[in-house]
Structure formats: structure tokens, C-alpha cells
Amino acid sequence: MAANKLKLYGFNNLTKSLSFNIYDICYAGSAREQKDYIAYIDEEYNSDRLTSILLHVTEMIGAHVLSVSKQDYEPQGASVTILVAEEEIRKDAVVAHLDKSHVTVHTYPEFHPETSIATFRVDIDVSTCGKITPLSTLDYLIGSFDSDIITMDYRVRGFTRDVEGNKVFMDESLTSIQSYIDNKTLELYDAIDVNVYQSNLFHTKMMVRDVILQDYLFNSDVYELAPKKRIDITNNIRKEMIEIFSGVNVFGQN
């Protein structure tokens, strides 16, 4: 049986913010390969492609686009910001509080100069004001990028009121961000939660379980590498992932 819908007094003033960070790891052996990798990432995830992804996100959450701003940067990286509203409104009647809802994305390609490990980071923020929630977009966002490490923060701020005038600080039942991620996706990752329920703060980190070396080589074949080289590269890839996942620098340690 579906849960009874919460009856509110007036506009839903809750602000729901999802911060979503994705890291894609790759091995680019030579200086030329590293340069080519950055160029590939810049083209694959340019502002036009990112805009297309974010527009689909706004469709999924049932929001209406007010404006789009996008930018490609030199030497690399891109940003897109989309202002959205919960309801379709006339352009000449935009109410100030509606344009506080937005979807943004920023990209950060870079590589380690000694290990030749390249890391592509994508930061996505979805902030909605009202009944719409960004959590339903998680599976789509994870699938839109090569997601080796994922960190997610979800926070509900402010309050609204029910029809009896009582303050409402949360309009949905939530125990974990993972509840919104498909089980088939979760099976591919190790995941941990750090939640502060009394403050409506939810945090989830995920790291891919299996490292299949060929999937992480840029413009090279695993069988072209000597066995020891394969082990070294795999270890460096895993170290990079562990550092990002744990927030602890382990490079250089035995």
C-alpha cells in the first residue's frame, strides 16, 4: 500500500541538495598518451555533452528549465549550470524563490606525473526547492560516466508546514542514499554510509570492486605489457582508488 501523501500548508519550502562526485581512473603510459587522454576526455565530456546529461536529469525530476549556461575551459575542463523551477511558469512571472533550484556540473581531468595514472573527476550538484527530489537520478548519473569511485552527499534544509501548522523538516522516508541505487549497480561496488539522521544529512561512498586492467589502459593492450608491469600498474590504479575513497595519501608507502 502506498504511503499517505503528506499534506502541506502552502508552498513546500524544503531545499534538497545532492552533491555527486565521480572519479574515472585510467593508465596513460607516455607523455603523448597522457596528452591524448586529456584531449579525449575533454571532447567526450565537453559542455555540450554535459548539457545533454543535465537536461535529462531535469526531465527525470520533473523540473522545468529556466536558463542554461555552459563553458569549456583552457587547457581542459568544462562547466554547465541550469536553473530550474518545480512548475512551468511564464518567463515574465518568475518568482524569486523558484530560481534557487539548479543543476550544475564541473569536470577536472588530471594525471599523476610519476605513475602515469590519470584521474577524471566530475562534480555534479542538484539542488531543488519543493517536492521534487534529485535522488531518483542516481542510476542515470552513475551510468552516464565511467564511475570507479563515487561520493554522494544528500541534505534536506529548511522546513515547511503541514496543514495543521506543524513544522516539517523531512517530507520523505530515507535511511540511506543506497536505497535509490539499483541492486545490480550496488553489486559492482563496495559501499559505506555515514549518516547524521537528526540533521537530515546522508553520505555514501562507493568504490568499484574489480579492477580488470584492460579496462583501465588508454590506447594500449594488456598483452603488450610484461607481467611485472601489469602488476605494478594494477597496484597503482588500486592505490589511487583507495586514496580517493579513504581520503588518505598512501602513495610511496610499502
N, C-alpha and C positions, 0 to 999 in steps of 0.2 A: 504494500500500500504506500502510495506517495505521501511524503510528509506534508502537513498543512503549510500553506504558503504564509509567511509572516506578513501580517497586515500592518502597514506603516502609516504614520500621520505625515502627509506632505511628501516632499522630495527625500529620496534616500541619500543622505549626506556622507555615507561611508566612503572613504578612499581606499582602494585596494591596489597595492603595488607589488608587482612581480619583477624581481631582478634576476636575470638569467644569463649565466656566463658559460660559454662553450669553449673548449680548447681542443684543437686538432693538432696532433703530433706527426712529424714527418722527418725522414732522414734524407738530407741532400748532401752528398759526399764532397763535391768540389765547390770552389767558389762560383763557378759558372752555374752549377746545378742550384746553388743557393739563390743566385740572382734570378734564375729561371723559375724557381719555386715561388718567390715573392711576386714575380710578374704574373704567374699562373693564378695565384690566389687573388691578386688584385683584379684580374679580369673575371675570374669565376664569381667573385663576390663584390662586384662593383656596385655603385649606388643604385643603378637600375635594377639589378637582380635583388638587392636588399629591399628596395621599394616594393617589388612584386611580392616578396615574402611577407612584409609587414602589412600590405594591403589585404592579403589573405587572412592574416591574423585579425584584422579589424572586422572582416566579414564573419569569422568564426565566433567572435564575441558579440556580434550583433550591433557593433558601433557604426557610426556614420562619420565619414571623413570630412573634416573642415578645411584642412590645408596640408600640403606635403612640401617638405624642404629636404634637399639631398645635396651631398657634396662628396666628390672624390678628391683625395689629398695627394700631394707630392712629398716624399718619394713613394709612399704607399698608404693604404687605409681609406676608409670611406665612412660616412655618417648619413643617417636618414632620420628625420623627425616627422611624425604625423600627429596632428591634433585631431581628436575625435570627440564626438558627442554621443550620449546614450540614445537620444532620439533625433530623428531627422527634423531639422529646423531651417527656417528661411535665412538666407545669408544676411538679410537686413534686420534680423531679430536674434542675433547671437547673444545669449545671456552669459555674463562673465564667468560664472562658475562652471559652465559646461566645457569650456576650452581648457580646463585643468586636466582633462583626460588626454593621454598621449601615448604614443608608441615610438620608441627610439632604438636605434642600433648603431654601434660603433665597432670597427674592426681594427685589430692590431697584429699585423704579421711581423715576425722577427725570428732570429736563429742564434744558436749558441756558437761562438767563433771557434771553439776547440773540438767539440763533439760532433759538429755538423747537424745537430738536432734543431729542426725548425718548429716553431710553435705559432699557430694561428689562433688568436683569441677573438671571440665575438661577445660583445656585451649588449644585451637586449633588456630594455625596461618597458614594461607595460603598466601604465597607471590609469585606473578607471574610477569614475565617480558615479555612484549609483548602484543599480542592481547587477550590472554586467560584471563578470569576473574573468580574469585572464588565464586562470588555471587550466581551462579546457583546451588551451592551445599548446600545452607542453609536448604532447606526442608529435604534433606537426613541427614544432621548432626543433626538437631533437632530430627528427628525420630530415630536416632541411639542411643540416650541416653534418660533417664528419665529426661526431661528438665522442672524443676519447675521455675527457673529464668534463663534468657538468656541475656547476654550483648554482643553487636556486634559493632565493630569499623571497618570502611572501609575508606581507604585513598589511593588516587592516587597521586604519587610523580613523580617529574621529568617532562620532556617534550619530545615530538618527533616533527617531522616536516611534514607538508603536502607537496605535490608535487610542490607547489609554494614557499616553503621555510619558510612558516609561522609556528611559534611555536604552538603546540597543547598540552594543559595541561590536557585534558579530551577527551577520544575517545568514550564515551558513554553518553547517556542522562539519568541522575539519579537524582531523587528528594528525595528518601527515600529507605533505605535498605528493608523496608517492602514490596516494590514493587516486591521483589524476593521471598516472602514467600507466600505460598498458603493461600487463604482466610479461608479455613476450619481450618488451623493451627492457624491463627490470631484470630479466634473466641474464642479460648481457653484461650487467654491471654489478659491482659491489657498491652498496649504498648505505649511508648513515644519516640519521636525523639528529638535529639539535634544535629543540623547540622550546619556546617560552610561552606556554599556553595562556597564562594570566595576562600577558601583554599582547596576545594575538600575533606573535612572531613565530614563523616557521622557516626552518633552514634544512636543506637536503644537499648532500654531496654524493656524486656518483663517479666511479672510475671503471672503465672497461676491464673485464676480467682477463680476456685472452689477447695476447699480442702475437699476431701472425705476421712475421717480419715482412713478407712480400707486400702486405697492405700498407706498409709504412715507408717503402722505398720510393723515391721520386726519380723517375726516368732510369731505373736500373733494375736488374733481375737478381733475385736472391742466389741463384745458382752461379752467378759470376763472382760471388764473394767467397773467400776462403772460410772454412768452418770457424776459425777463431774470430775472424772479422764479424761473422754473423752473430756470434755470442756477444762480442763487445757492443755491437750496435743495439742488439736487443736489450742488453743490460742498461745502456744509456737511455734508451726510449723508456724503459720501465722506471728508471730513476727520475727522469723528467716528469713522468706522470705522478709518481709518489710525492715529489716535491710540491707540485701544484695541488694535489689532493690534500696533503697534510699541512702545507704552508711552512715546511721546514726544508732548508737547503741541505741536501745530502751529497751533492757533487763533490768529488775529491776525497770522500771517505771510503775506507775499505769495508 
